[in-house]
Amino acid sequence: MNEELLRYYEAIERASAEMLAAARTGNWDEVVRLEGACVLLISQLKNAAREQQLTQEQARAKSRIMQRILVNDAEIRHLAEPWLQDLDAQIAGKRRILH
């Protein structure tokens, strides 16, 4: 039954890789959509983890998966910085217009 936990980690990794691919092309709407899918998967994982534990081998696989997710996340954040700065500038410009 604990294979289910590993499948959740793998699904989150796939979603993070898809988020990175979308970020690389500047498709931020897709990044946000996939982020929502990750939130759902993480919630499901937390529920499943209450009842199951990973074997040592599965825990090592989980660790490798988590490292790849963190690498993807770091690159997504790096790619998002200019986009977020532009968004902040646009919002600041609209505030000036309204005041």
C-alpha distances in whole Angstrom, upper triangle without the diagonal:
4,5,6,8,10,11,12,14,15,16,18,20,21,22,24,26,27,28,30,32,33,34,36,38,39,37,36,35,32,31,31,29,26,27,26,23,22,22,20,17,18,18,15,13,15,14,10,11,13,10,7,9,10,11,15,15,12,14,17,16,15,19,20,19,20,24,24,23,26,28,28,29,32,33,33,34,37,38,38,40,43,42,41,45,46,45,46,49,49,48,51,53,53,53,57,58,57,59
4,5,5,7,9,10,12,13,15,16,17,19,21,22,23,25,26,28,30,31,32,34,36,37,35,34,34,31,29,29,28,25,25,24,22,20,20,19,16,16,16,13,11,13,12,9,9,11,9,6,6,6,8,12,12,9,11,14,13,12,15,17,16,17,20,21,20,23,25,25,26,29,30,30,31,34,35,35,38,41,39,39,42,44,42,43,47,47,46,49,51,51,51,54,56,55,57
4,5,5,6,9,10,11,12,14,15,16,18,20,21,23,24,26,27,29,30,32,33,35,33,32,32,29,27,28,26,23,23,23,20,19,20,19,15,16,17,14,12,14,14,11,11,14,12,9,9,8,9,12,11,8,11,13,11,11,15,16,14,16,19,19,19,22,24,23,24,27,29,28,30,33,33,34,36,39,38,38,41,43,41,43,46,46,45,48,51,50,51,54,55,54,56
4,5,5,6,9,10,10,13,14,15,17,18,20,21,23,24,26,27,28,30,32,33,31,30,29,26,25,25,24,21,21,20,17,16,17,15,12,13,14,10,9,12,11,8,9,12,11,9,10,10,12,15,14,11,13,15,13,12,16,17,14,16,19,19,18,21,23,23,23,26,28,27,29,32,32,32,35,38,36,36,39,41,39,40,44,44,43,46,48,47,48,51,52,52,54
4,5,5,7,9,10,11,13,14,16,17,19,20,21,23,25,26,27,29,31,31,30,29,28,25,24,24,23,20,19,19,16,14,15,14,11,10,12,9,6,9,10,7,7,10,10,8,8,7,11,13,13,9,10,13,11,9,13,14,12,13,16,17,16,18,21,20,21,24,25,25,26,29,30,30,32,35,34,33,37,38,37,38,42,42,41,43,46,45,46,49,50,50,52
4,5,5,6,9,10,11,12,14,15,17,18,20,21,23,24,25,27,29,30,28,28,28,25,23,24,23,19,19,20,17,15,16,16,12,12,14,12,9,12,13,10,10,14,14,11,10,8,10,12,11,7,9,10,8,7,10,11,9,11,14,14,14,17,19,18,19,22,24,23,25,28,28,29,31,34,33,33,36,38,37,38,41,41,41,43,46,46,46,49,51,50,52
4,5,5,6,9,10,10,12,14,15,16,18,20,21,22,24,26,27,28,26,26,26,22,21,22,20,17,18,18,15,13,15,14,10,12,14,11,9,13,14,11,12,15,15,13,13,11,14,16,14,10,12,14,11,10,13,13,11,13,16,15,14,17,19,18,19,22,23,23,25,28,28,28,31,34,32,32,36,37,35,37,40,40,40,43,45,44,45,48,49,49,51
4,5,5,6,9,10,11,12,14,15,16,18,20,21,22,24,26,27,25,24,23,20,19,19,18,15,15,15,12,10,12,10,7,8,10,8,6,10,11,9,10,14,14,12,13,12,15,17,16,12,13,15,12,10,13,14,11,11,15,14,13,16,18,17,17,21,22,21,23,25,26,25,28,31,30,29,33,34,33,34,37,37,37,39,42,41,42,45,46,46,48
4,5,5,6,9,10,10,12,14,15,16,18,20,21,22,25,25,24,23,23,20,18,19,18,15,14,15,13,10,12,12,8,8,12,10,8,11,13,11,11,15,16,14,13,11,14,15,14,10,11,12,9,7,10,10,7,8,11,11,9,12,15,14,14,18,19,18,20,23,23,24,26,29,28,28,31,33,31,33,36,36,36,38,41,41,41,44,46,45,47
4,5,5,6,9,10,11,12,14,15,17,18,20,21,23,24,23,22,23,19,18,19,18,14,15,16,13,11,14,14,10,11,14,13,11,14,16,14,14,18,19,16,16,14,16,17,15,11,12,13,10,8,11,10,7,9,12,10,10,13,15,13,15,18,19,18,21,23,23,24,27,29,28,28,32,33,32,34,37,37,37,39,41,41,42,45,46,46,48
4,5,5,6,9,10,11,12,14,15,16,18,20,21,22,20,20,20,16,15,16,15,11,12,13,10,8,11,11,8,10,13,11,10,14,15,14,15,18,19,17,18,16,19,20,18,15,16,17,13,12,14,14,10,11,14,12,11,14,16,14,15,18,19,17,20,23,22,22,26,28,26,27,30,31,30,32,35,35,34,37,39,39,40,43,44,44,46
4,5,5,6,9,10,10,12,14,15,16,18,20,21,19,18,18,15,13,14,13,10,10,11,8,6,9,10,7,7,11,11,9,12,15,14,14,18,19,18,18,17,19,20,19,15,15,16,13,11,13,13,9,9,12,10,8,11,13,11,11,15,16,15,17,20,19,19,22,25,24,24,27,28,27,29,32,32,31,34,36,36,37,40,41,41,43
4,5,5,6,9,10,10,12,14,15,16,19,20,19,18,19,16,14,15,15,11,11,14,11,9,12,13,10,11,15,14,13,15,18,17,17,21,22,20,19,17,19,20,18,15,15,15,12,10,12,10,7,8,10,7,6,9,10,9,10,13,14,13,16,18,18,19,22,24,23,24,27,28,27,29,32,32,32,35,37,37,38,41,42,42,44
4,5,5,6,9,10,11,12,14,15,17,18,17,17,17,14,13,15,14,10,12,14,11,10,13,14,11,13,16,16,15,18,20,19,19,23,24,22,22,20,22,22,20,17,18,18,14,13,15,13,10,11,13,10,9,12,13,10,12,15,15,14,17,19,18,19,22,24,23,24,27,28,27,29,32,32,32,35,37,37,38,41,42,42,44
4,5,5,6,9,10,10,12,14,15,16,14,14,14,11,9,11,10,6,8,10,8,7,10,11,9,11,14,14,14,17,19,19,19,23,24,23,23,21,24,25,23,20,20,20,17,15,17,16,12,12,14,12,9,12,13,10,11,14,14,12,15,18,17,17,20,22,20,21,25,25,24,26,29,29,29,32,34,33,35,38,39,39,41
4,5,5,6,9,10,10,12,14,15,14,13,14,11,9,11,11,8,8,11,10,8,11,13,11,12,15,16,15,18,20,20,20,23,25,24,23,22,24,24,23,20,19,19,16,15,15,14,11,10,12,9,6,9,10,6,7,11,10,9,12,14,14,14,17,20,18,19,22,23,22,24,27,27,28,30,32,32,33,36,37,38,40
4,5,5,6,9,10,11,13,14,13,14,15,12,10,13,13,10,11,14,13,11,15,16,14,15,19,19,18,21,23,23,23,26,28,26,25,23,25,25,23,21,21,20,17,16,16,14,11,12,12,9,8,10,10,6,9,12,10,10,13,15,14,15,18,20,19,20,23,24,24,26,28,29,29,32,34,34,35,38,39,39,42
4,5,5,6,9,10,11,12,11,12,12,9,8,11,11,8,10,13,11,11,14,15,14,16,19,19,19,22,24,24,24,28,29,27,27,26,28,28,26,23,24,23,20,19,20,18,15,15,16,13,11,14,13,9,11,14,12,10,14,16,14,15,18,20,18,19,23,23,22,25,27,27,28,31,32,32,34,37,37,38,40
4,5,5,6,9,10,10,9,9,10,7,5,8,9,6,7,11,10,10,13,15,14,15,18,19,19,21,24,24,24,27,29,28,28,26,29,29,27,25,24,24,21,19,20,18,15,15,16,13,10,12,12,8,9,12,10,7,11,13,11,11,15,16,15,16,19,20,19,21,24,24,24,27,29,29,30,33,34,34,37
4,5,5,6,9,10,10,10,12,10,8,11,12,10,11,14,14,13,16,18,17,18,21,22,21,23,26,26,26,29,31,30,29,27,29,29,27,25,24,24,21,20,20,18,15,15,14,11,10,11,10,6,8,10,7,6,9,10,9,10,14,15,14,16,19,19,19,22,24,24,25,27,29,30,31,34,35,35,38
4,5,5,7,9,9,10,12,10,9,12,13,11,13,16,15,15,18,20,19,20,23,24,23,26,28,28,29,32,33,32,31,30,31,31,29,27,27,26,23,22,22,20,17,18,17,14,13,15,13,9,11,13,10,9,13,13,11,12,16,17,15,18,20,20,21,23,25,25,26,29,30,31,33,35,36,37,39
4,5,5,6,5,7,9,6,6,10,10,9,11,14,14,14,17,19,19,20,23,24,24,26,28,29,29,32,34,33,33,31,34,34,32,29,29,28,25,24,24,23,20,20,20,17,15,16,15,11,12,14,12,9,12,13,10,11,15,15,13,15,18,18,18,21,23,22,23,26,27,27,30,32,32,33,36
4,5,5,6,6,9,8,6,10,12,11,11,15,15,15,18,20,20,21,23,25,25,27,29,30,30,33,35,34,33,32,34,34,32,30,29,28,26,24,24,22,20,19,19,16,14,15,14,10,10,12,9,6,9,10,7,7,11,11,10,12,15,15,15,18,20,20,21,24,25,25,27,30,30,31,34
4,6,8,9,12,11,10,13,15,14,15,18,19,18,21,23,23,23,26,28,27,29,32,32,32,35,37,36,35,33,35,35,33,31,30,29,27,25,25,23,21,20,20,16,16,16,14,11,12,13,9,8,11,10,7,9,12,12,12,14,17,16,17,20,21,22,24,26,27,28,30,32,32,34,36
4,6,8,11,10,10,13,15,14,16,19,19,19,22,24,24,25,28,29,29,31,34,34,34,37,39,38,38,36,38,38,36,33,33,32,29,28,28,26,24,24,23,20,19,20,18,14,15,16,13,11,14,13,10,11,14,13,12,15,17,16,17,20,21,21,23,26,26,27,29,31,31,33,35
4,6,9,9,9,11,13,14,15,17,19,19,21,23,24,25,27,29,29,31,33,34,34,37,39,38,38,37,39,39,37,34,34,33,31,29,29,27,25,24,24,21,19,20,18,15,15,16,13,10,12,12,8,9,12,11,9,12,14,13,13,17,18,17,19,22,22,23,25,27,28,29,32
4,6,6,7,9,10,11,13,15,16,17,19,21,21,23,25,26,27,29,31,32,32,35,37,36,36,35,38,38,36,33,33,33,30,28,29,27,24,24,24,21,19,20,19,16,15,17,14,11,14,14,11,10,14,13,11,13,16,15,14,18,19,18,20,23,23,23,26,28,28,29,32
4,5,5,6,9,10,10,12,14,15,16,19,20,21,23,24,25,27,29,30,31,33,36,35,35,34,37,37,36,33,32,32,30,28,28,27,24,23,23,21,18,19,18,15,14,15,14,10,12,13,10,8,12,12,9,10,14,13,12,15,17,16,17,20,21,21,23,25,26,27,29
4,5,5,6,9,10,11,13,14,16,17,19,20,22,23,24,26,28,29,30,33,35,34,35,34,37,38,37,33,33,33,31,28,29,28,25,24,25,22,20,21,21,17,16,18,17,13,15,17,14,12,15,15,12,13,16,15,13,17,19,17,18,21,22,21,23,26,26,26,29
4,5,5,6,8,10,11,12,14,16,16,18,20,21,22,24,26,27,28,31,33,32,33,32,34,35,34,30,30,30,28,26,27,25,22,22,23,20,17,19,19,15,15,17,16,12,15,17,14,13,16,17,14,15,19,18,16,20,22,21,21,24,25,25,27,30,30,30,33
4,5,5,6,9,10,10,12,14,15,16,18,20,21,22,24,25,26,29,31,30,30,30,32,33,31,28,28,28,25,23,24,23,19,19,20,17,14,15,16,12,11,14,13,9,11,13,11,10,14,15,12,13,17,17,15,18,20,20,20,23,25,24,26,29,29,30,32
4,5,5,6,9,10,11,13,14,15,17,19,20,21,23,25,25,28,30,30,30,30,33,34,33,29,29,29,27,24,25,25,21,20,21,19,16,17,18,15,13,16,15,11,12,15,14,11,15,16,13,13,17,17,14,17,20,19,19,22,23,23,24,27,28,28,30
4,5,5,7,9,10,11,13,15,16,17,19,20,22,23,25,27,29,29,30,29,32,33,32,29,28,29,27,24,25,25,21,21,22,20,17,19,20,16,15,18,17,14,16,18,17,15,18,19,16,17,20,20,18,20,23,22,22,25,26,25,27,30,30,30,33
4,5,5,6,9,10,10,12,14,15,16,18,20,21,22,25,27,26,27,26,29,30,28,25,25,26,23,20,22,21,18,17,19,17,13,16,17,13,12,16,15,12,14,17,16,14,18,20,17,17,21,21,20,22,25,24,24,27,29,28,30,33,33,33,36
4,5,5,6,9,10,10,12,14,15,16,19,20,21,23,25,25,25,25,28,29,28,25,24,25,22,20,21,20,17,16,18,16,12,14,15,12,11,14,14,11,12,16,15,13,16,19,16,16,20,20,18,20,23,23,22,25,27,27,28,31,32,32,34
4,5,5,6,9,10,11,13,14,16,17,19,20,22,24,24,25,25,29,30,29,26,25,27,24,21,23,23,19,18,20,19,15,17,19,16,14,18,18,15,16,19,19,16,19,22,19,18,22,22,20,22,25,24,23,26,28,27,28,32,32,31,34
4,5,5,6,9,10,11,12,14,16,17,18,21,22,22,23,23,26,28,27,23,23,24,22,19,21,21,17,17,19,18,14,17,19,16,15,18,19,16,18,21,20,18,22,24,21,21,25,25,23,25,28,27,27,30,32,31,32,35,36,35,38
4,5,5,6,8,10,10,12,14,15,16,19,21,20,21,20,24,25,24,20,20,21,19,16,18,18,14,13,16,15,11,13,16,13,12,16,17,14,16,19,19,17,20,23,21,20,24,25,23,25,28,28,27,30,32,31,32,36,36,36,38
4,6,5,6,9,10,11,13,14,15,17,20,20,21,21,25,26,26,22,21,23,21,18,19,20,17,15,18,17,14,15,18,16,14,17,19,16,17,20,20,19,21,24,22,21,24,25,23,24,28,27,26,29,31,31,31,34,35,35,37
4,5,5,6,9,10,11,12,14,16,18,18,20,21,24,26,26,22,22,24,21,18,20,21,18,17,20,19,16,18,21,18,17,21,22,19,20,24,23,22,25,27,25,24,28,28,26,27,31,30,29,32,34,33,34,37,38,37,39
4,5,5,6,9,10,10,12,15,16,16,17,17,21,22,22,18,18,20,18,15,17,18,15,14,17,17,14,16,19,17,16,20,21,19,20,24,23,22,25,28,26,25,29,30,28,29,33,32,31,34,37,36,36,40,41,40,42
4,5,5,6,9,10,10,13,15,15,16,16,20,21,21,17,17,19,17,14,15,17,14,12,16,16,13,14,18,16,15,18,20,18,19,23,23,22,24,27,26,24,28,30,27,29,32,32,31,33,36,35,36,39,40,39,41
4,5,5,6,9,10,11,14,15,16,17,21,23,23,20,19,21,20,17,19,20,17,16,19,20,16,18,21,20,18,21,23,21,22,26,26,24,27,30,28,26,30,31,29,30,33,33,32,34,37,36,36,39,41,39,41
4,5,5,6,9,10,12,12,14,16,19,22,22,18,18,21,19,16,19,20,17,16,20,20,17,19,22,21,20,23,25,23,24,28,28,27,29,32,30,29,33,34,32,33,36,36,35,37,40,39,39,43,44,43,44
4,5,5,6,9,10,10,11,12,16,18,18,14,14,17,15,12,15,17,14,13,17,17,15,17,20,19,18,22,24,22,23,27,27,26,29,32,30,29,33,34,32,33,37,37,36,38,41,40,40,44,45,44,46
4,6,5,7,9,10,11,13,17,19,20,16,15,18,17,14,16,19,16,15,18,19,17,18,22,21,20,23,25,24,24,28,29,27,29,33,31,30,33,35,33,33,37,37,36,38,41,40,40,43,45,44,45
4,5,6,8,9,12,14,18,20,21,18,17,21,20,17,19,22,19,18,22,23,20,22,25,24,23,26,28,27,27,31,32,30,33,36,34,33,36,38,35,36,40,39,38,40,43,42,42,45,47,45,47
4,5,6,6,9,11,15,18,18,15,15,18,17,15,18,20,18,17,21,22,20,22,25,24,23,27,29,27,28,32,32,31,34,37,35,34,38,39,37,38,42,42,40,43,46,45,45,48,49,48,50
4,5,5,6,9,12,15,16,13,12,16,15,13,15,18,16,15,19,20,18,20,23,23,23,25,28,27,28,31,32,31,33,37,35,34,37,39,37,38,42,42,40,43,46,45,45,48,50,49,50
4,6,8,11,15,17,19,16,15,19,19,16,18,21,20,19,22,24,22,23,27,27,25,28,31,30,30,34,35,34,36,39,38,36,39,41,39,40,43,44,42,44,47,46,46,49,51,49,51
4,7,11,14,17,18,16,16,19,19,17,20,22,21,20,24,25,24,25,29,29,28,31,33,32,33,36,37,36,39,42,40,39,42,44,42,43,46,47,45,47,50,49,49,53,54,53,54
4,7,10,13,15,12,12,16,16,14,17,19,18,18,22,23,22,24,27,27,26,29,31,31,32,35,36,36,38,41,40,39,42,44,42,43,46,47,45,48,51,50,50,53,55,54,55
4,7,9,11,9,9,13,13,12,14,17,16,16,19,21,20,22,25,25,25,28,30,30,31,34,35,35,37,40,39,38,42,44,42,43,46,47,46,48,51,50,50,54,55,54,56
4,6,8,5,6,9,10,9,11,14,14,14,17,19,18,20,23,23,24,26,28,29,30,32,34,34,36,39,38,38,41,43,42,42,46,46,46,48,51,50,51,54,55,55,56
4,5,5,6,9,10,10,12,14,15,16,18,20,20,22,24,25,26,28,30,31,32,34,36,36,38,42,41,40,43,46,44,45,49,49,49,51,54,54,54,57,58,58,59
4,5,5,6,9,10,10,13,14,15,17,19,20,21,23,24,25,27,29,30,31,33,35,36,37,41,41,40,43,45,44,45,48,49,49,51,53,54,54,57,58,58,59
4,5,5,6,9,10,11,12,14,16,17,19,20,22,23,24,26,28,29,30,32,34,35,37,40,40,39,42,44,44,45,48,49,48,50,53,53,54,57,58,58,60
4,5,5,6,9,10,10,12,14,15,16,18,20,21,22,24,26,27,28,30,31,32,34,38,37,37,40,42,41,42,45,46,45,48,50,50,51,54,55,55,57
4,5,5,6,9,10,10,12,14,15,16,18,20,21,22,24,25,26,28,30,31,33,36,36,35,38,40,39,40,43,44,44,46,48,49,49,52,54,53,55
4,5,5,6,9,10,11,13,14,15,17,19,20,21,23,24,26,27,29,30,32,35,35,35,38,40,39,40,43,44,44,46,49,49,49,52,54,54,55
4,5,5,6,9,10,11,12,14,16,17,18,20,22,23,24,26,27,28,31,34,33,33,36,38,38,39,42,43,43,45,47,48,48,51,52,52,54
4,5,5,6,9,10,10,12,14,15,16,18,20,21,22,24,26,26,28,32,31,31,34,36,35,36,39,40,40,42,44,45,45,48,50,49,51
4,5,5,6,9,10,11,12,14,15,16,19,20,21,23,24,25,27,30,30,30,33,35,34,35,38,39,39,41,44,44,44,47,49,49,50
4,5,5,6,9,10,11,13,14,16,17,19,20,21,23,24,26,29,29,29,32,34,34,35,38,39,39,41,43,44,45,47,49,49,51
4,5,5,6,9,10,11,12,14,16,16,18,20,21,22,25,28,27,27,30,32,32,33,36,37,37,39,41,42,42,45,47,47,48
4,5,5,6,9,10,10,12,14,15,16,18,20,21,22,26,26,25,28,30,29,30,34,35,34,36,39,39,40,42,44,44,46
4,5,5,6,9,10,11,13,14,15,17,19,20,21,25,25,25,27,30,29,30,33,34,34,36,39,39,40,42,44,45,46
4,5,5,6,9,10,11,12,14,15,17,18,20,23,23,24,26,28,28,29,32,33,33,35,38,38,39,42,43,44,45
4,5,5,6,9,10,10,12,14,15,16,18,21,21,21,24,26,25,27,30,30,30,33,35,35,36,39,40,41,42
4,5,5,6,9,10,10,12,14,15,17,20,20,20,22,25,24,25,28,29,29,31,34,34,35,37,39,40,41
4,5,5,6,9,10,11,12,14,16,19,19,20,22,24,24,25,28,29,30,31,34,35,35,38,39,40,42
4,5,5,6,9,10,11,12,14,17,17,18,20,22,22,24,26,27,28,30,32,33,34,36,37,38,40
4,5,5,6,9,10,10,12,16,15,15,18,20,20,21,24,25,25,27,29,30,31,33,35,35,37
4,5,5,6,9,10,11,14,15,15,17,19,20,20,23,24,25,26,29,30,30,33,35,35,37
4,5,5,6,8,10,13,13,14,16,18,19,20,22,24,24,26,28,29,30,32,34,35,37
4,5,5,6,9,11,11,12,14,16,16,18,20,21,22,24,26,27,28,30,31,32,34
4,5,5,6,10,10,10,12,14,14,15,18,19,20,21,24,25,26,28,29,30,32
4,5,6,8,10,10,12,14,15,16,18,20,21,22,24,25,26,28,30,31,32
4,6,7,8,9,11,12,14,15,17,18,20,21,23,24,26,27,29,30,32
4,6,5,6,9,10,10,12,14,15,16,18,20,21,22,24,26,27,29
4,5,5,6,9,10,10,12,14,15,16,18,20,21,23,24,26,27
4,5,5,6,9,10,10,12,14,15,16,18,20,21,23,24,26
4,5,5,6,9,10,11,12,14,15,17,18,20,21,23,25
4,5,5,6,9,10,10,12,14,15,16,18,20,21,23
4,5,5,6,9,10,10,12,14,15,17,18,20,21
4,5,5,6,9,10,10,12,14,15,17,18,20
4,5,5,6,9,10,11,12,14,15,17,19
4,5,5,6,8,10,11,12,14,15,17
4,5,5,6,9,10,11,12,14,16
4,5,5,6,9,10,11,12,15
4,5,5,6,9,10,11,13
4,5,5,6,9,10,11
4,5,5,6,9,10
4,5,5,6,9
4,5,5,6
4,5,5
4,6
4
